[in-house]
Every structure is written in structure tokens, then in C-alpha cells.
Amino acid sequence: MSRPGPPRRTEDEGRAPVAHATKLDGGERSPGVVMRSLQGTAGNAAVARAIGQARVQQTVVQRKFPGPNAADQHHTDDPTAHPEWSLYRTLMTDAGFSATVVENLWSLLIGGLREQETINAASKDPSLTRTERRLRREGNDWYQQAIEMLRENSGFVTPRMALWSGGFDVCTYAQSKGYTPMEFTRAGKVFNQLEFHQNWGLQGPLWNALSKFYAAQATGPVHIFLRSYSPDSVLIGQEVPQLRQLQQIHPDVQLIWHPLYTDEAGKIREVSRDRELVDDAPFATRDQCVAVLYDYLMYRHDTGNAHATRSHDEMNAELSKNVNG
């Protein structure tokens, strides 16, 4: 790890330094020491820089919200005081990450929580446009540097990528079919067991950034599992556009869509072209997938099936918005 230097006024001022994992002064630095060093160079200029970045779709991440026992403090002075530090360290060590990566990454994540609070407060400025507010909220360089560290250490590598929308059991369904959603990658399995902070607004941008990064790693077919369609989901608003861009560079990146329905027994099945529930029903285009899913939810859905009520209502609500909008 190259030692972060003193603050300098450059075009990159405010960027969280890349905390590569090595030793300094003959020994490894603790998360608290790393945090104080990183704080000296991160600053808040990332907020201003974010306005000049490319437009990013504002979306809602599909993760459970933190419970009442989640941390209510940032612990930036001593990241090891965070109540999840021990769990995180154990999970990351078991996943094969080095001690220095574990420590430096944690410092970046904890620093990112604090930085996000500053960013969110600044984004409330009434003089900003909606686009400027969105860009400020997503301009957290601490999170970006954490993601870069994960990339350098193969945190999200998978041979059979899967994306999903419609509840976490869709994620586990995709994994059971032999594909790898982000939450089942080497680092994803760790992150998915952490709550980070009670305030979801501080970690939501992290999960959005992780989702976008994960989709950008695609080099071959990507299987997309869809239980309901929402243009505001991370999948449609963020991950799929990322894949569309990749397709222009990598012709092997193909999107394979799977429409899903949860039957009366609570089992997830796929909807075929004949609007029947089967074990495997891939579609080559989003429109074909959504049309089949919509037809099944609107015309085959049993109103007594509570397992699919939410998907039915969400699709019905999207139709109403399109008709009445």
C-alpha cells in the first residue's frame, strides 16, 4: 500500500485514496490508523466532482433493510469498534482475503458511511436540479475505492452470472439453478450478511454501485430472473443498461430472461411461451419475457395464492401508471 500523501489541490482532490494492501513501517496498520490516514485525503470534494460525472439512473436496491440492532454510529475513529467488525473479519478471512485487504476495505466502507451522510445532506440543497442531487448522492469515492479493491482481489468473479428482481428468494432460486448472483460471489456472501448502519440511505448507494460494478464484469451469457417488472428496480434501471453497453464491446454478452411465478405451494416456477409453469423457460428478449409474465399474472394468477399477490399487484400498478400517466 502506498502511503496516502498530504492533501493536494488537483483535479482529483477529494478522491478517496486507493488503499492497496501492503505493509508500512515494518508492520500492518490497524483499521483505525488506516481510517485516520484516509480521512486526511478523502475530504468532501467528491461531492462537487460527482456533478460532472455521467448520468446514473436513480434506483432502489433490493435488499432487506437493517434491523433495530444495526449500528447507529459511524465508528470512523475506530472502525474495529463497529459491532459487525468481528463478524466481517471472520467472514472475509474464511473467504480467503488477506488481513490487510480485510482491514483496509473495512476502513473504506466505514468511511463511506460517514461520507455518504455528508453527501446526502449536501444533496438537499434546493438550488440543485434533480439530476445534480442524484449525482451527488452517488458520488461517494470511498465506496468506489472499496469496489476497486474488491475488483483487484477477485471479490466478484463468477463464470455464470445471474441478475434478478422480485425478492431475495429469486436470488436463491437463480443460485439453485447453477448461476451466481452477486450475493453468492466470494465477497457478496460476506456483504449480504452485514447490516452496516441503521440508516439505509447511507448504504443504499453502496449496493447500487456494487450492482452496477457486478454487471460490468460480464463476459458471456447473463441469465436474468424476473418475478415482476419495475422500471425503477436496480435490475432494469442500472444493471441492464450496463449490460447493453457491454454488448457493444463483447458480442458474447447475451441476455437470457426467465419469467418467474411462485405457485400455491410457495415454489418458484418459470412461465413458458404457452403461459404454463415449467422448470426452465428462457427468453431472448426482455419484451417477450415481460409480456409472458404480465399475461400470466393478470389472467392465470389465483387471487387466493398469497405467494404471488405482491408480484400481481406490482405488475398491475405498473400497467395503471402507463395507462393513466
Legacy VTK file of the C-alpha trace (Angstrom):
# vtk DataFile Version 3.0
C-alpha trace
ASCII
DATASET POLYDATA
POINTS 325 float
0.000 0.000 0.000
1.468 3.335 -0.957
1.187 5.762 1.935
-1.547 8.356 1.291
0.165 11.729 0.965
-0.949 15.054 2.363
-3.957 16.748 0.769
-3.167 18.253 -2.602
-5.291 20.530 -4.737
-5.548 18.670 -8.007
-8.324 17.716 -10.381
-8.717 14.561 -8.299
-8.982 16.366 -4.977
-11.457 14.633 -2.729
-10.968 11.175 -4.187
-10.532 8.532 -1.529
-7.013 7.136 -1.943
-6.669 3.621 -3.296
-5.793 1.660 -0.194
-3.796 -1.209 -1.680
-2.930 -3.764 0.960
0.747 -3.862 1.912
2.826 -3.151 4.986
4.147 0.198 6.116
6.972 0.865 8.565
7.550 -2.838 9.067
4.040 -3.726 10.148
0.389 -3.838 9.155
-1.708 -0.845 10.020
-4.866 -1.268 12.042
-8.229 -0.136 10.628
-8.201 2.844 12.984
-4.823 4.022 11.708
-5.858 3.425 8.087
-9.069 5.359 8.648
-7.349 8.417 10.069
-4.859 8.395 7.206
-7.552 8.039 4.595
-9.641 10.766 6.181
-6.801 13.179 5.607
-7.071 12.884 1.843
-10.682 11.958 1.139
-12.406 15.221 2.027
-15.776 16.201 0.634
-14.760 17.419 -2.805
-16.066 14.157 -4.236
-19.497 15.698 -3.818
-18.676 18.518 -6.186
-16.837 16.254 -8.602
-19.827 13.962 -8.887
-21.851 16.635 -10.686
-19.518 16.309 -13.642
-19.918 12.552 -13.909
-22.155 10.681 -16.333
-25.849 10.464 -15.538
-26.790 7.425 -13.466
-30.322 6.116 -13.083
-31.675 6.526 -9.556
-32.937 3.156 -8.390
-33.988 1.264 -5.312
-31.832 -1.612 -4.154
-33.443 -4.970 -3.472
-32.064 -5.844 -0.071
-33.599 -6.250 3.324
-33.457 -3.115 5.386
-31.252 -3.156 8.519
-32.911 -4.236 11.731
-33.242 -2.346 15.015
-29.928 -3.718 16.311
-27.875 -2.372 13.405
-25.152 0.158 14.181
-26.353 3.716 14.774
-22.878 5.295 14.714
-20.202 5.579 12.038
-17.200 4.465 14.141
-14.834 6.296 11.800
-12.290 6.997 14.562
-12.013 3.284 15.283
-13.659 1.025 12.693
-12.954 -2.011 14.885
-15.478 -0.628 17.395
-18.252 -1.228 14.869
-20.420 -4.084 16.200
-20.051 -6.071 12.968
-16.266 -5.825 12.702
-15.627 -9.280 14.192
-18.249 -10.949 12.012
-16.968 -9.174 8.908
-13.335 -10.092 9.649
-14.203 -13.748 10.209
-16.286 -13.993 7.041
-13.705 -12.223 4.893
-10.858 -14.319 6.301
-12.810 -17.516 5.682
-13.406 -16.313 2.110
-9.639 -16.139 1.595
-8.977 -12.393 1.699
-5.690 -11.252 3.238
-5.645 -9.471 6.588
-4.577 -6.167 5.046
-7.327 -6.282 2.435
-9.834 -7.099 5.160
-8.716 -4.160 7.289
-8.270 -1.555 4.572
-11.539 -2.467 2.894
-13.411 -2.141 6.179
-11.913 1.297 6.727
-13.086 2.402 3.293
-16.578 1.058 3.893
-16.900 2.744 7.298
-15.502 5.957 5.862
-18.014 5.661 3.070
-20.888 5.647 5.536
-19.679 8.887 7.047
-19.042 10.430 3.637
-22.493 9.399 2.431
-24.115 11.273 5.294
-22.299 14.429 4.181
-23.228 13.820 0.563
-26.887 13.211 1.364
-27.070 16.416 3.400
-25.487 18.420 0.578
-27.823 16.913 -1.991
-30.819 18.515 -0.236
-29.719 21.931 -1.467
-32.925 23.341 -3.064
-30.895 25.134 -5.731
-29.806 21.798 -7.236
-31.639 20.141 -10.084
-32.945 16.619 -9.682
-30.066 15.281 -11.775
-27.499 17.171 -9.691
-28.970 15.794 -6.467
-28.861 12.266 -7.831
-25.254 12.622 -8.946
-24.219 13.989 -5.573
-25.800 11.066 -3.745
-23.952 8.620 -5.973
-20.602 10.432 -5.910
-19.075 8.548 -2.968
-15.419 7.900 -3.821
-14.893 5.887 -0.640
-17.332 3.299 -1.945
-15.756 3.386 -5.394
-12.318 2.733 -3.936
-13.724 -0.147 -1.869
-15.168 -1.643 -5.050
-11.840 -1.189 -6.817
-10.120 -3.083 -4.017
-12.631 -5.903 -4.378
-12.031 -5.970 -8.123
-8.267 -6.211 -7.627
-8.800 -9.138 -5.267
-11.357 -11.053 -7.368
-14.205 -10.417 -4.987
-16.985 -10.816 -7.565
-15.652 -13.250 -10.155
-18.120 -15.818 -11.498
-18.326 -17.969 -14.646
-22.151 -17.979 -14.813
-23.573 -14.568 -13.946
-27.166 -14.092 -12.813
-29.169 -10.939 -12.142
-32.561 -10.864 -10.514
-35.556 -8.813 -9.420
-38.556 -9.557 -7.244
-37.403 -10.558 -3.756
-34.399 -12.358 -2.317
-35.871 -15.808 -2.837
-35.499 -15.081 -6.566
-31.794 -14.674 -5.889
-31.607 -18.030 -4.131
-33.662 -19.608 -6.926
-31.134 -18.401 -9.507
-28.317 -19.840 -7.412
-30.126 -23.174 -7.133
-30.252 -23.341 -10.946
-26.455 -23.187 -11.124
-25.985 -19.459 -11.708
-24.226 -16.917 -9.500
-25.980 -13.742 -8.386
-23.740 -11.099 -6.837
-24.923 -12.124 -3.372
-23.350 -15.582 -3.865
-19.944 -14.415 -5.038
-16.890 -14.538 -2.810
-17.377 -11.023 -1.433
-21.132 -10.885 -1.954
-21.727 -13.693 0.535
-19.935 -11.596 3.141
-21.671 -8.305 2.401
-25.065 -9.947 2.321
-24.712 -10.934 5.993
-23.929 -7.399 7.161
-26.251 -4.548 8.094
-23.608 -1.769 8.243
-25.855 1.003 9.633
-29.438 1.645 10.725
-29.791 4.433 8.180
-30.434 2.700 4.861
-29.773 5.945 2.997
-26.092 5.647 3.931
-25.570 2.201 2.422
-28.107 2.157 -0.419
-25.667 3.941 -2.771
-23.046 1.299 -1.925
-25.333 -1.520 -3.033
-26.294 0.398 -6.173
-22.612 0.832 -7.013
-21.889 -2.831 -6.299
-24.746 -3.926 -8.555
-23.559 -1.739 -11.399
-19.974 -2.936 -10.972
-21.035 -6.585 -10.896
-22.972 -6.281 -14.137
-19.939 -4.640 -15.743
-17.900 -7.817 -15.168
-19.957 -9.842 -17.662
-18.038 -11.525 -20.487
-20.577 -14.150 -21.558
-24.267 -15.033 -21.230
-26.115 -13.389 -18.336
-29.276 -15.027 -17.017
-31.884 -12.608 -15.692
-34.609 -13.848 -13.362
-37.709 -11.674 -13.142
-40.762 -12.149 -10.900
-42.257 -8.735 -11.576
-41.295 -5.845 -13.803
-40.413 -2.438 -12.401
-38.507 0.184 -14.395
-37.342 1.650 -11.062
-35.594 -1.532 -9.940
-31.816 -1.814 -9.858
-32.059 -4.546 -12.464
-33.902 -2.507 -15.094
-32.646 0.951 -14.220
-28.990 0.178 -13.644
-27.752 -3.342 -14.362
-29.371 -3.965 -17.736
-28.242 -0.607 -19.223
-24.727 -1.504 -18.096
-25.010 -4.817 -19.940
-26.326 -3.111 -23.081
-23.166 -1.044 -23.183
-21.032 -4.133 -22.687
-22.729 -5.865 -25.595
-21.242 -3.274 -27.924
-17.768 -4.406 -26.851
-18.259 -8.081 -26.020
-20.508 -9.900 -28.505
-20.551 -12.939 -26.186
-22.585 -10.996 -23.614
-26.119 -12.272 -24.189
-29.120 -11.513 -22.010
-31.299 -14.537 -21.281
-34.550 -13.720 -19.492
-36.541 -16.012 -17.179
-40.109 -15.012 -16.131
-40.959 -16.420 -12.706
-44.122 -17.151 -10.756
-44.490 -18.534 -7.225
-47.153 -21.248 -7.123
-49.614 -22.061 -4.329
-47.052 -24.314 -2.636
-44.531 -21.469 -2.493
-42.332 -22.974 -5.205
-40.868 -20.702 -7.850
-41.567 -21.870 -11.388
-40.861 -20.373 -14.811
-43.569 -19.263 -17.237
-43.413 -20.774 -20.729
-44.497 -19.251 -24.029
-47.758 -21.169 -23.637
-48.296 -19.495 -20.252
-47.658 -22.727 -18.367
-45.469 -23.235 -15.306
-42.343 -25.220 -16.166
-38.848 -25.814 -14.817
-36.981 -23.769 -17.423
-38.300 -21.064 -19.768
-35.584 -18.822 -21.221
-36.422 -15.864 -23.466
-34.107 -13.949 -25.760
-35.640 -10.517 -25.145
-36.958 -8.549 -22.217
-40.192 -7.679 -24.021
-41.046 -11.332 -24.630
-40.303 -12.187 -21.020
-42.341 -9.292 -19.600
-45.287 -9.979 -21.925
-45.480 -13.620 -20.848
-45.089 -12.703 -17.194
-47.727 -9.988 -17.394
-50.221 -12.274 -19.130
-49.770 -14.970 -16.524
-50.089 -12.586 -13.575
-53.139 -10.841 -14.997
-55.048 -13.822 -16.383
-53.750 -17.008 -14.729
-52.950 -15.764 -11.239
-55.101 -17.285 -8.493
-56.181 -14.461 -6.194
-56.073 -16.959 -3.343
-52.350 -17.535 -3.885
-50.738 -15.217 -1.348
-47.242 -16.171 -2.550
-47.786 -14.263 -5.810
-50.002 -11.427 -4.601
-47.171 -8.908 -4.436
-45.959 -9.649 -7.966
-49.514 -9.409 -9.293
-50.118 -6.090 -7.554
-46.805 -4.619 -8.711
-47.422 -5.517 -12.336
-50.981 -4.218 -12.124
-49.706 -0.961 -10.640
-47.189 -0.538 -13.462
-49.967 -1.021 -16.017
-52.117 1.561 -14.252
-49.281 4.094 -14.324
-48.771 3.530 -18.044
-52.476 3.875 -18.786
-53.088 6.866 -16.543
-49.725 8.559 -16.810
LINES 1 326
325 0 1 2 3 4 5 6 7 8 9 10 11 12 13 14 15 16 17 18 19 20 21 22 23 24 25 26 27 28 29 30 31 32 33 34 35 36 37 38 39 40 41 42 43 44 45 46 47 48 49 50 51 52 53 54 55 56 57 58 59 60 61 62 63 64 65 66 67 68 69 70 71 72 73 74 75 76 77 78 79 80 81 82 83 84 85 86 87 88 89 90 91 92 93 94 95 96 97 98 99 100 101 102 103 104 105 106 107 108 109 110 111 112 113 114 115 116 117 118 119 120 121 122 123 124 125 126 127 128 129 130 131 132 133 134 135 136 137 138 139 140 141 142 143 144 145 146 147 148 149 150 151 152 153 154 155 156 157 158 159 160 161 162 163 164 165 166 167 168 169 170 171 172 173 174 175 176 177 178 179 180 181 182 183 184 185 186 187 188 189 190 191 192 193 194 195 196 197 198 199 200 201 202 203 204 205 206 207 208 209 210 211 212 213 214 215 216 217 218 219 220 221 222 223 224 225 226 227 228 229 230 231 232 233 234 235 236 237 238 239 240 241 242 243 244 245 246 247 248 249 250 251 252 253 254 255 256 257 258 259 260 261 262 263 264 265 266 267 268 269 270 271 272 273 274 275 276 277 278 279 280 281 282 283 284 285 286 287 288 289 290 291 292 293 294 295 296 297 298 299 300 301 302 303 304 305 306 307 308 309 310 311 312 313 314 315 316 317 318 319 320 321 322 323 324
